[in-house]
Amino acid sequence: MTTTYTSYKLITADLGKSLERVAKEPDVARETEYYLSKIGDIKTIDQFFADTRLYDYAIKAHGLEDMGYAKAFMRKVLTEGVDNEDAFANKLTDSRYKQLAESLNFARQGEAATSFDRAQKGVVDKYARQTLEQSAGEENAGVRLALYFARMAPSITSGYAIIADEALAQVVRTALQLPDEFAGTEVDRQAATYEAAIDLKDFQDPAKLTDFLDRFTALWEINNSTDGYDPLAVFGSSSGYGISSDLLLSINSLKLGGR
């Protein structure tokens, strides 16, 4: 049986080829072809939301498909963009919303937003990476967590950023051999513990990040060798996944139709 460590190493030994294989899968290739053939013709946010297939592709590419139903929420993210520090996306602790607004920057670029590489190839690359992570998770949740952490780690600048994302927090707790109950302790204490135990700048160093994830995958295998535990739950909408409770509640004040 392939271990978490071995599976992760096999995928990342040549990540480019792993992503290329995913991109060639029939379902992925078909949706990507549709996206690239249509996105350049989209000139407004209304047009983007009107094409469910395009919308679903872009949302999945940014790891937000569990929140895809909240179209008014997503509309607010795209309408306000990221240039103003008070913009909705900038107030969310989950950086995926900001990345979405940057990929499809209607707020800044208007009708030209979808003509840029970040709205076309950039989104396609994100879709392939997201699909790779999800597929890996079907076989081994620890591998999905490691791949996700590897992608997100360079953006971690504080202990609070780890706390805000349960998937990141689970990786760090595992690597530091902290019990799951630690997540229920006072937030400032959690942040201080993470920052004392880890030099967050190390996540900018590929070699040090690799060492950290080697430790995580080895410990994950030891700690999750039995059934009955669903670690993929941290990727579901029920976890909050980087959205504070008050912001989740604000979704209810927005019409789900996206207007």
C-alpha positions as CSV (number, residue, x, y, z in Angstrom):
1,M,0.0,0.0,0.0
2,T,1.4,3.4,-1.0
3,T,2.0,5.7,1.9
4,T,1.0,9.3,2.2
5,Y,4.6,10.3,1.9
6,T,5.3,8.2,-1.2
7,S,2.1,9.3,-2.9
8,Y,2.9,12.9,-2.4
9,K,6.4,12.5,-3.6
10,L,5.3,10.7,-6.8
11,I,2.9,13.5,-7.6
12,T,5.4,16.3,-6.9
13,A,8.5,14.7,-8.3
14,D,7.4,16.2,-11.6
15,L,4.4,18.4,-10.8
16,G,4.3,19.7,-14.4
17,K,3.7,16.3,-15.8
18,S,1.2,15.5,-13.1
19,L,-0.8,18.6,-14.0
20,E,-0.4,17.8,-17.7
21,R,-2.0,14.4,-17.2
22,V,-4.9,16.0,-15.3
23,A,-5.4,18.5,-18.1
24,K,-5.7,15.8,-20.6
25,E,-8.4,13.9,-18.8
26,P,-11.6,14.0,-20.9
27,D,-13.8,15.8,-18.5
28,V,-11.2,18.4,-17.7
29,A,-10.2,18.9,-21.3
30,R,-13.9,19.3,-22.3
31,E,-14.6,21.9,-19.7
32,T,-11.4,23.7,-20.3
33,E,-12.1,23.9,-24.1
34,Y,-15.5,25.4,-23.4
35,Y,-14.1,27.9,-20.9
36,L,-11.3,29.1,-23.2
37,S,-13.8,29.4,-26.2
38,K,-16.2,31.5,-24.3
39,I,-14.5,33.5,-21.6
40,G,-13.0,36.1,-23.9
41,D,-16.5,37.1,-25.1
42,I,-17.6,37.9,-21.6
43,K,-17.6,41.7,-21.1
44,T,-19.6,42.1,-17.9
45,I,-20.2,40.5,-14.5
46,D,-23.8,39.9,-15.6
47,Q,-22.7,37.9,-18.6
48,F,-20.3,35.9,-16.5
49,F,-23.0,34.9,-14.0
50,A,-25.5,34.1,-16.9
51,D,-23.2,31.3,-18.2
52,T,-23.4,28.7,-15.4
53,R,-20.8,26.5,-17.0
54,L,-18.2,29.3,-17.1
55,Y,-19.1,30.4,-13.6
56,D,-18.8,26.8,-12.2
57,Y,-15.4,26.4,-13.9
58,A,-13.9,29.6,-12.5
59,I,-15.3,29.0,-9.1
60,K,-13.9,25.5,-9.0
61,A,-10.5,26.7,-10.3
62,H,-10.3,28.9,-7.2
63,G,-11.4,26.1,-4.8
64,L,-14.7,27.8,-4.1
65,E,-17.2,25.4,-5.6
66,D,-18.7,24.7,-2.2
67,M,-19.7,28.3,-2.0
68,G,-20.8,28.5,-5.6
69,Y,-24.5,28.6,-4.6
70,A,-23.9,32.0,-2.9
71,K,-23.9,34.0,-6.1
72,A,-24.8,37.3,-4.5
73,F,-21.8,36.8,-2.3
74,M,-19.6,36.1,-5.3
75,R,-21.0,39.0,-7.2
76,K,-20.1,41.3,-4.3
77,V,-16.5,39.9,-4.4
78,L,-16.2,40.6,-8.2
79,T,-18.0,43.9,-8.2
80,E,-15.8,45.5,-5.6
81,G,-12.5,44.0,-6.8
82,V,-9.4,44.3,-4.7
83,D,-8.0,47.8,-5.3
84,N,-9.8,49.4,-2.4
85,E,-8.6,48.2,1.0
86,D,-12.3,48.2,2.1
87,A,-13.3,46.0,-0.8
88,F,-15.3,42.9,0.3
89,A,-12.6,40.4,-0.8
90,N,-9.9,42.2,1.1
91,K,-12.0,41.9,4.3
92,L,-12.3,38.1,4.0
93,T,-9.6,36.1,5.7
94,D,-9.8,33.5,3.0
95,S,-7.4,34.6,0.2
96,R,-9.2,32.5,-2.4
97,Y,-11.8,35.3,-2.9
98,K,-9.2,37.9,-3.5
99,Q,-7.5,35.5,-6.0
100,L,-10.9,35.2,-7.8
101,A,-11.3,38.9,-8.0
102,E,-7.8,39.3,-9.3
103,S,-8.3,36.6,-12.0
104,L,-11.5,38.2,-13.2
105,N,-10.8,41.8,-12.4
106,F,-13.9,43.5,-13.8
107,A,-13.7,46.2,-11.1
108,R,-10.4,47.4,-12.5
109,Q,-10.4,46.4,-16.2
110,G,-14.1,46.5,-17.1
111,E,-15.0,44.9,-20.4
112,A,-11.3,44.0,-21.0
113,A,-11.1,41.9,-17.8
114,T,-11.4,38.5,-19.5
115,S,-8.9,39.3,-22.3
116,F,-5.9,39.0,-19.9
117,D,-3.8,35.9,-19.5
118,R,-4.7,35.6,-15.8
119,A,-8.4,35.3,-16.8
120,Q,-7.7,32.7,-19.4
121,K,-4.5,30.5,-18.9
122,G,-4.3,31.6,-15.3
123,V,-7.7,30.2,-14.5
124,V,-7.1,27.1,-16.5
125,D,-3.9,26.4,-14.6
126,K,-5.7,26.8,-11.3
127,Y,-8.5,24.4,-12.5
128,A,-6.0,21.7,-13.3
129,R,-4.2,22.2,-9.9
130,Q,-7.5,22.1,-8.1
131,T,-8.6,18.9,-9.9
132,L,-5.3,17.3,-9.2
133,E,-5.7,18.0,-5.5
134,Q,-9.2,16.7,-5.4
135,S,-8.3,13.6,-7.3
136,A,-5.4,12.9,-4.9
137,G,-7.8,13.4,-2.0
138,E,-10.1,10.6,-3.2
139,E,-7.2,8.2,-2.6
140,N,-5.5,9.8,0.3
141,A,-6.7,12.9,2.2
142,G,-3.3,13.6,3.6
143,V,-1.9,13.9,0.1
144,R,-4.6,16.5,-0.8
145,L,-3.8,18.4,2.4
146,A,-0.1,18.4,1.5
147,L,-0.6,19.6,-2.0
148,Y,-3.0,22.3,-0.8
149,F,-0.5,23.4,1.8
150,A,2.3,23.5,-0.7
151,R,0.3,25.8,-2.9
152,M,-0.9,28.1,-0.1
153,A,2.0,28.2,2.2
154,P,4.0,31.0,0.6
155,S,1.0,33.3,1.3
156,I,1.0,32.6,5.1
157,T,2.3,35.6,6.9
158,S,1.0,35.1,10.5
159,G,-0.4,32.5,12.8
160,Y,-3.8,33.9,12.3
161,A,-3.7,33.1,8.6
162,I,-3.2,29.5,9.6
163,I,-6.1,29.5,12.1
164,A,-8.4,31.1,9.4
165,D,-8.0,28.1,7.1
166,E,-8.8,24.8,8.8
167,A,-7.0,22.8,6.1
168,L,-3.8,24.7,6.7
169,A,-4.3,24.5,10.5
170,Q,-4.7,20.7,10.3
171,V,-1.4,20.3,8.4
172,V,0.4,22.5,11.0
173,R,-1.1,20.8,14.0
174,T,-0.1,17.4,12.6
175,A,3.4,18.5,11.8
176,L,3.8,20.0,15.3
177,Q,2.1,17.0,16.9
178,L,-0.6,19.1,18.5
179,P,-3.9,17.4,19.4
180,D,-7.0,18.4,17.4
181,E,-8.4,19.8,20.7
182,F,-5.8,22.6,20.4
183,A,-8.0,24.1,17.7
184,G,-10.5,24.9,20.5
185,T,-8.1,27.0,22.5
186,E,-8.0,30.7,22.6
187,V,-7.2,32.2,19.2
188,D,-4.3,34.4,20.3
189,R,-2.7,31.4,22.0
190,Q,-2.9,29.3,18.9
191,A,-1.4,32.1,16.8
192,A,1.4,32.6,19.2
193,T,2.2,28.9,19.4
194,Y,2.4,28.6,15.6
195,E,4.6,31.6,15.3
196,A,6.9,30.5,18.1
197,A,7.3,27.0,16.6
198,I,7.7,27.9,13.0
199,D,9.6,30.6,11.2
200,L,6.9,31.5,8.7
201,K,9.5,32.8,6.3
202,D,10.6,29.2,5.8
203,F,7.5,28.7,3.8
204,Q,9.0,31.0,1.1
205,D,12.0,28.6,0.8
206,P,11.1,25.5,-1.3
207,A,13.7,23.3,0.4
208,K,12.4,24.2,3.9
209,L,8.8,23.8,2.8
210,T,9.6,20.4,1.4
211,D,11.1,19.4,4.7
212,F,8.1,20.6,6.6
213,L,5.7,18.6,4.3
214,D,7.9,15.5,4.5
215,R,7.4,15.6,8.2
216,F,3.7,16.2,7.8
217,T,3.1,13.3,5.4
218,A,5.1,10.9,7.6
219,L,3.1,11.9,10.7
220,W,-0.2,11.9,8.9
221,E,0.4,8.3,7.9
222,I,1.0,7.4,11.6
223,N,-1.9,9.3,13.0
224,N,-4.5,8.3,10.3
225,S,-3.9,4.7,9.7
226,T,-7.5,3.6,10.7
227,D,-10.9,4.2,9.3
228,G,-13.7,6.2,10.7
229,Y,-12.2,9.7,10.3
230,D,-13.1,12.0,7.5
231,P,-10.3,14.6,7.1
232,L,-11.8,15.8,3.9
233,A,-14.4,17.5,5.9
234,V,-12.0,20.5,6.3
235,F,-12.5,21.2,2.6
236,G,-16.3,21.4,2.9
237,S,-18.4,24.5,3.4
238,S,-19.4,23.3,6.8
239,S,-15.9,24.1,8.1
240,G,-16.3,27.8,7.4
241,Y,-12.9,27.4,5.6
242,G,-11.5,30.9,6.2
243,I,-14.8,32.8,6.4
244,S,-15.6,34.3,9.8
245,S,-19.0,33.5,11.2
246,D,-20.3,37.1,10.8
247,L,-19.3,37.0,7.1
248,L,-21.1,33.7,6.6
249,L,-24.2,35.2,8.2
250,S,-23.9,38.1,5.8
251,I,-24.5,35.7,2.9
252,N,-28.0,35.3,4.2
253,S,-28.6,39.0,3.6
254,L,-27.8,38.7,0.0
255,K,-30.1,37.2,-2.6
256,L,-28.8,33.9,-3.8
257,G,-29.7,34.8,-7.4
258,G,-26.6,36.9,-7.7
259,R,-28.3,40.2,-7.9
